[in-house]
C-alpha cells in the first residue's frame, strides 16, 4: 500500500503516524512545507518512509498579506497536486492544509481514483471569516462565504474525514456530512520525543531562568493566540521580580510582543526565537507554568495541539481561552492545569500570584499531566484508527 501523509505544517505528532504506517509495512511518503513557518518535526528517512519538503525552494509564507497568501497557497496547491499525480498513491491523508491547496489535492485524488482523507485540524473558513471581520465586517462575510464553499467542497470530495473533536464533528453533521464518513481521532503528542527534564537544565542555565517563576509559551504565536494577554499580564506583574514570561515562538504575534516590550519597557518578558525540536524538552522543563491562549472566536474553530505537548513535559498548563474549547475541558476535567476565560486579566493576575506560592499544587498538576499523556498518547492505539481507514481502500 502506497500512502501519502501530507502535513503542510510539518508537525511532530503527524510524523508519528507516517513512522508507524511505515513500520506496518506501508510505503509512506511524508510531505510537508518548511516554508509554512510552523514548528517542524525532527524529520528523517527510515525503512519504507521517504520525507519530502515541498517548501525548501519557496519563500516563507507572508500571512499578513491576504493577496500574497492567496497566491502562495494557490501555487502550493499546484505543487502538491503535481507531486501526488507523480507518486500515484493508493491513499492520501492531508492535514493542516490551506483550503485553496486542499481543494487541488481533493481534485487530483478524485481524477486519479486515489482515496482522499481530509484530516480536519481547524475549520479554516470560520477562521478566515472571523479574522477578516475584525478588520472589515463585510469583506469578512464575503471571504468567509467564499472559503466556506471551498471547505464544504473538500468535505464532499473526501472519501473520509478525520475530525479531532466532537465539536468539529457536530459542525460537519450540521453541514450535511454523513456520520459514516467521519472518524474522530483526537490529537496527541509523542512521549518519546519529550522526556521529562529538570528545571535546571542547559536552556534555563543559559538564559538565567533557574531562580525565577517562569511562565513559558512555545510554538506558533499568531494574533488569534491573543498575545495581548501576555503583555497586559506582564504589565500588571512588573512589580513582582520573581515572575518572568518566556516566549519561544514564531509568528505575527512575536512582532507585536517585541514592539510592546519596547513601548512599555517590560523587563519581565524574555522573547526568543523558536528553538530546535531537540531542545523543546528543556524549554518546557524550564517553566513552572506553560501558557496557551486563544481569543473567543478562535476557540470555536481551533484546538491548540501545543497543550498536548505541554502535558508530556510534566508541567501544569495555564490556558486563557473559552472553557468550552476541547483543550480547556480536558485540562479541567483531568486536573492538568488551570483555565481562565479570555481577557480576564485581573483573574489571571490573581491566579498567577497565588500559584507562585503553591509549588506543591503545581507539582501535583504536573504529575497528573504526564500521567494523562502516558495513558492516552500511545501510538500503537492511535495507529489502529488509521489502519481501519486504510482498510476502506481495499473494500
C-alpha positions in Angstrom: 0.0 0.0 0.0 1.5 3.3 -1.1 0.5 6.1 1.4 1.0 9.9 1.2 0.7 11.7 4.5 0.6 15.4 3.7 1.0 17.7 6.6 1.6 21.3 5.3 2.8 22.5 8.7 5.2 19.6 9.4 4.0 18.9 13.0 5.8 16.2 15.0 2.8 14.2 16.1 1.6 13.7 12.5 5.1 12.5 11.5 4.5 9.8 14.2 1.7 8.3 12.0 4.0 8.1 9.0 6.6 6.3 11.0 4.0 3.9 12.4 2.5 3.2 9.0 6.0 2.5 7.7 6.6 0.0 10.5 3.3 -1.7 9.5 4.8 -2.2 6.0 3.2 0.6 4.1 5.3 2.5 1.5 4.9 6.0 3.0 5.7 9.5 1.6 5.6 12.1 4.3 5.2 15.5 2.6 5.4 18.9 4.4 6.4 22.5 3.6 9.2 24.1 5.6 8.0 27.5 4.2 4.8 27.3 6.2 6.6 28.9 9.2 5.2 26.2 11.6 7.3 24.3 14.1 8.6 21.2 12.4 9.4 17.6 13.5 12.8 16.1 13.5 12.4 14.5 10.1 14.5 11.6 8.9 14.0 8.8 6.4 13.6 5.3 7.7 12.7 2.0 6.1 9.6 2.3 4.0 9.4 6.1 4.7 10.5 9.0 2.5 10.3 12.6 3.7 9.7 15.3 1.1 9.9 19.0 1.8 8.0 20.9 -0.9 8.8 24.2 0.7 12.5 24.2 0.6 12.7 26.2 -2.6 9.8 28.6 -1.6 9.9 31.8 0.3 8.3 31.7 3.7 4.6 32.5 3.5 3.6 36.1 4.3 0.5 35.5 6.5 -0.1 39.3 6.9 -0.8 39.9 3.2 -4.1 38.4 2.0 -3.2 38.8 -1.6 0.3 37.3 -1.3 -1.1 34.5 0.9 -3.8 33.7 -1.7 -1.2 33.5 -4.5 1.2 31.4 -2.4 -1.4 28.9 -1.2 -2.8 28.5 -4.8 0.7 27.9 -6.1 1.5 25.4 -3.3 -1.7 23.6 -4.2 -0.4 23.1 -7.7 2.9 21.9 -6.4 1.4 19.3 -4.0 -1.1 18.1 -6.6 1.6 17.5 -9.1 3.6 15.5 -6.6 0.5 13.4 -5.8 0.0 12.8 -9.5 3.6 11.8 -9.9 3.6 9.4 -6.9 0.2 7.8 -7.7 -0.5 6.7 -4.1 -3.4 4.5 -3.0 -4.4 6.9 -0.3 -3.7 10.5 0.8 -4.1 11.9 4.3 -3.9 15.7 4.1 -3.8 17.8 7.2 -3.2 21.4 8.2 -3.5 22.4 4.6 -4.7 25.8 3.3 -8.1 25.4 1.7 -7.0 26.5 -1.8 -4.3 23.8 -1.7 -6.6 21.2 -0.1 -9.1 21.7 -2.9 -6.5 20.9 -5.5 -5.5 17.8 -3.5 -9.1 16.7 -3.5 -9.4 17.3 -7.2 -6.3 15.4 -8.2 -7.2 12.5 -5.9 -10.7 12.3 -7.5 -9.3 12.4 -11.0 -6.8 9.6 -10.3 -9.1 7.4 -8.2 -7.0 8.0 -5.0 -8.7 7.6 -1.7 -8.6 11.0 -0.1 -8.8 11.6 3.7 -9.3 15.2 4.8 -7.7 15.3 8.3 -9.6 18.3 9.9 -7.4 20.2 12.3 -9.0 23.7 12.0 -12.3 25.0 10.5 -10.5 27.3 8.2 -13.5 29.1 6.6 -14.7 30.1 10.0 -11.2 31.2 10.9 -10.9 33.4 7.8 -14.3 35.0 8.3 -13.7 35.8 12.0 -10.2 37.2 11.4 -11.1 39.4 8.5 -14.3 40.6 10.0 -12.3 42.3 12.7 -10.7 44.5 10.0 -13.6 44.8 7.6 -17.0 43.3 8.5 -18.5 43.0 5.0 -15.2 41.8 3.5 -15.0 39.1 6.3 -18.5 37.9 5.5 -17.8 37.7 1.7 -14.5 35.9 2.1 -15.9 33.7 4.8 -18.7 32.7 2.4 -16.2 32.0 -0.4 -14.0 29.8 1.8 -16.9 28.0 3.3 -17.9 26.9 -0.2 -14.4 25.6 -0.8 -14.3 23.9 2.6 -17.6 22.2 2.1 -16.4 21.1 -1.4 -13.4 19.5 0.2 -15.6 17.6 2.7 -17.8 16.5 -0.2 -14.9 15.3 -2.3 -13.2 13.5 0.6 -13.7 9.7 0.8 -13.3 10.0 4.6 -12.8 12.8 7.2 -10.8 12.7 10.4 -12.2 15.1 13.0 -10.1 15.9 16.0 -13.1 16.8 18.3 -16.8 16.2 18.8 -17.2 20.0 18.4 -15.9 19.8 14.9 -18.0 16.7 14.2 -21.2 18.5 15.1 -20.4 21.3 12.7 -19.7 18.7 9.9 -23.0 17.0 10.6 -24.8 20.4 10.5 -23.1 21.0 7.1 -24.6 17.7 5.8 -21.6 15.4 6.0 -22.6 11.8 6.6 -21.8 10.4 10.0 -20.4 7.2 8.4 -17.8 9.4 6.6 -16.3 10.7 9.9 -13.8 9.2 12.3 -13.0 11.1 15.5 -9.3 10.9 16.4 -8.2 13.4 19.0 -4.7 14.8 18.6 -1.8 13.6 20.8 1.9 14.3 21.3 5.0 12.0 21.1 6.2 11.0 24.6 9.4 9.5 23.2 10.5 13.0 21.8 9.5 14.7 25.1 11.3 13.1 28.0 10.9 14.6 31.5 13.7 17.1 32.3 14.6 19.1 35.5 14.0 22.8 35.7 17.7 23.4 36.0 19.0 22.3 32.5 21.1 23.7 29.7 18.4 26.0 28.4 17.4 27.5 31.8 21.0 28.0 32.8 21.9 29.7 29.5 19.0 32.2 29.9 19.2 32.7 33.8 15.8 31.0 34.4 16.8 28.8 37.3 15.7 31.1 40.1 12.6 32.8 38.6 9.0 31.6 38.4 8.7 31.1 34.6 5.5 31.1 32.5 6.6 29.6 29.2 4.9 29.8 25.8 6.4 27.8 22.9 5.2 27.4 19.3 3.5 29.5 16.7 2.2 32.8 18.1 -0.3 34.5 15.8 -2.8 37.1 16.6 -5.6 34.5 17.2 -3.4 33.4 20.1 -4.3 36.7 21.7 -0.7 37.8 22.6 -2.1 40.9 24.3 -2.8 38.6 27.3 0.9 38.2 27.9 1.6 42.0 27.5 -1.3 43.0 29.8 -0.5 40.4 32.4 3.2 41.2 32.4 2.4 44.8 32.9 0.4 44.1 36.0 3.1 41.8 37.3 6.0 44.1 36.7 6.3 44.7 40.4 6.9 41.0 41.1 10.6 40.4 40.2 10.2 36.7 40.7 7.8 36.2 37.7 9.1 36.0 34.2 7.3 35.3 30.9 9.4 33.2 28.5 8.1 33.4 24.9 9.8 31.0 22.5 7.9 31.4 19.3 7.4 32.3 15.7 4.6 34.3 14.0 2.9 37.7 13.7 2.4 37.8 17.5 6.1 37.9 18.1 6.4 41.2 16.4 3.6 42.6 18.4 5.2 41.5 21.7 8.6 42.8 20.6 7.0 46.3 19.9 5.1 46.3 23.2 8.2 45.3 25.2 10.0 48.3 23.9 7.0 50.6 24.2 6.1 49.7 27.7 9.6 49.0 28.9 8.8 45.5 30.1 11.7 43.6 31.6 9.8 40.6 32.7 9.4 39.1 29.3 12.2 37.0 27.6 11.5 36.8 23.9 13.4 34.1 22.0 13.2 32.6 18.5 11.8 29.1 18.1 14.4 26.6 19.3 15.5 23.3 17.6 13.0 20.5 18.2 15.6 18.6 20.2 15.7 21.5 22.7 12.0 21.5 23.3 12.0 19.3 26.4 14.5 21.7 28.1 12.5 24.7 27.1 9.3 23.3 28.6 11.0 22.0 31.7 12.3 25.5 32.5 8.6 26.5 33.0 6.7 26.4 36.2 3.6 27.1 34.2 3.0 26.5 30.4 0.7 29.1 28.9 -1.6 28.8 25.9 -4.1 31.4 24.7 -6.9 31.7 22.1 -9.4 34.6 21.7 -13.1 33.7 21.9 -13.6 33.4 18.2 -10.6 31.1 17.7 -11.9 28.8 20.4 -14.7 27.8 18.0 -12.5 26.7 15.1 -9.2 25.8 16.7 -8.0 23.2 19.3 -4.4 24.1 20.4 -2.4 20.9 20.0 0.6 22.6 21.9 -1.3 21.9 25.1 -0.9 18.1 24.5 2.9 18.7 24.2 2.7 20.6 27.5 1.1 17.6 29.2 4.1 15.5 28.2 6.5 17.8 29.9 5.1 17.1 33.3 4.2 20.8 33.8 0.8 22.3 34.5 -0.9 24.2 31.8 -2.3 27.8 32.2 -4.9 28.2 29.5 -6.5 31.5 28.6 -9.4 30.5 26.3 -13.0 29.6 26.3 -13.9 26.9 28.8 -15.9 25.3 26.0 -12.8 24.5 24.0 -11.7 20.8 24.0 -8.3 21.7 25.4 -9.9 23.6 28.3 -12.3 20.8 29.0 -9.6 18.1 29.0 -7.4 20.2 31.3 -10.1 21.0 33.8 -11.7 17.6 33.8 -8.4 15.8 34.5 -6.8 18.3 36.8 -3.9 19.1 34.4 -3.9 22.8 34.9 -5.9 26.0 35.1 -8.3 27.8 32.7 -9.2 31.5 32.6 -11.6 33.0 30.1 -10.0 35.3 27.5 -9.4 38.9 28.5 -10.0 38.3 32.2 -6.6 39.8 33.1 -7.4 40.6 36.8 -8.4 36.9 37.4 -5.3 35.7 35.6 -3.1 38.1 37.6 -4.6 36.9 40.9 -4.2 33.2 39.9 -0.5 33.6 39.0 0.3 35.4 42.2 -1.4 32.5 44.1 0.4 29.8 42.1 3.8 31.4 42.7 3.3 30.4 46.4 1.8 27.0 45.6 4.7 24.7 44.5 3.1 21.5 45.8 -0.1 22.1 43.8 1.9 22.8 40.7 3.9 19.6 41.2 0.7 17.6 41.6 -0.9 19.0 38.5 2.3 18.5 36.5 2.4 14.8 37.5 -1.2 14.4 36.5 -0.4 15.9 33.1 2.4 13.5 32.4 0.3 10.6 33.7 -2.5 11.6 31.4 -0.1 11.7 28.4 1.3 8.3 29.2 -2.2 6.8 29.4 -3.6 8.4 26.3 -0.8 9.1 23.8 0.0 5.5 22.8 1.0 5.5 19.1 0.1 1.8 19.0 -3.5 2.5 19.9 -3.8 5.6 17.7 -2.4 3.8 14.6 -5.2 1.3 14.7 -7.7 4.0 13.8 -5.6 4.9 10.7 -5.3 1.2 9.7 -9.1 0.9 9.8 -9.4 3.9 7.5 -6.7 2.4 5.1 -8.7 -0.9 5.1 -11.5 1.0 3.5 -9.4 1.4 0.4 -9.3 -2.3 -0.1 -13.1 -2.7 0.1 
